[in-house]
Amino acid sequence: MRLNMKDKTYQGYKTDDLPDVLTAEMLARYLSLSKRRVYELMDLSIEGGGIPCMRIGRSKRVLKSDLINWMNELRRKDEKRSL
C-alpha cells in the first residue's frame, strides 16, 4: 500500500510504505505529532534525541533509513529505562 498525501493520517502504514525522503508534514502524519513538534525534533541534536535531517535550501527532509534508525534508537533507550 502506497501513501497518499490526501490521506489525513499515515498511522497503520508500515515503514516500507513510506517514500525514501520524507517531509515534516509526512513525518507529522506518520508519527501522529504536530508539524511544529516535528520541526522541533529536527532542530535538536542527534545526541539530544533529535531526528536526523538534511537541509535542501530552506527545506528540511528526512531519509526513511534515518527515521527507522532513530525510532529503533528510541526503542532501545526505552528498553534500558524499563530494566
N, C-alpha and C positions, 0 to 999 in steps of 0.2 A: 504494500500500500504506500503510495507516494503522498507526501504532504501537499496540501493545497492552501495557498496563502489566504483564501477566502474563508477557511475554517476558523472558527472562533477560538479553538484550543487544539493543541497538539498532544494533550495528555492521552496516554494509552498507546501512543505510537512507539515503536521500537527505535532505538538509535540508528539501526540500519536504514530506516526510512528517511532519516534526515539528510539534507544535502551536505556536501563536503565542506561548504563555507556557510556560516550562519550569521545572520544579523541580530542585533539586540532584540528586535521585535520577535523574531523566530525563537530566540532563547527564552524570552519572557513567556511566550505562549507554551513552550515545551516544559519549562520548569515551574509554571504557574506562579510567576513573580511579576511584579510591575516592571515596565521598561526602565523606569528610573532606578530600581534596585539592581537590575542587570548592569546598567552603566556604572553604578557604584562598585559592583563586584569587578567590573573590567578595570576600574581605576585603582583598585587595591593591588598591592604587590602580590606576586605568586606566593611568596613566603607567608604573607598575611592572609592567605585563603582566597585571593582574587582569581578570577577566571583569566587564563592566558588569552591574550588577544593580539591582533595586529592592526596597525593603522594604515589605512589607504586614504591619503589626503586627510580630510576631517572625519572620515567614517571609521568605524571600528568593526572588525569581523573576527569570528572565532572559528578555527578549524574544528571539524567534528571530532577528529582524533584528540585534540587538546581538551575538548569538552568531556569526552569519555574518560581520559586520564584524570581530569580534575574531579569528576564525580567519583571515580574509584579511590582517589586520594582522600576525599571527604569520608567515604565509607570506611576506609582503613582507620582514619583518625577517630571516627565514632566507635568502631570496634575496640580500639585501645582504651578509650574513655570508659567503656562499659565493663571492662575487666576488673 
